[in-house]
């Protein structure tokens, strides 16, 4: 199975609009029992989330996992910081890349792979407004070209 493919639970569609994704990494997430049940029920939100490297460990920050309804006392704080499971080499590589200006780690997608929750994080560089407009313009041009080719092939 390709990286980032499984039963997708949540996607951060805004990330590809706001950032230029340079590289992606697959990481496991350390979750409690009630949190994984909420993730399986697709009660997770990536909108404002980001990842950070602290003391040689990767952390997922500001990702909201709604409390499990039957979880009572075992429920955790919905916005708590969660540890990401990455290899040492990957963490070192990300740490070096983040030292550069304007780089950040953004969660792109959360999915289930063999029952385990995985997150696809992207090493991203922020786009300026004019870059966003250029991307939209290019996408519309591609759409028009495909439409014209389809119309030409019908004849």
Secondary structure, DSSP 8 states (H G I E B T S, - for coil): --TT-SEEEEE-HHHHHHEEEEEEEEEEE---HHHHHHHHTT-EE-TT-EEEEETTEEEEES-EE---TT-GGG---TT--EEEE--HHHHHHHHHHHTSTTEEEEEEEEEEETTEEEEEEEEEEE--HHHHHHHHHHHHHHHHHHHHHHHHHH-
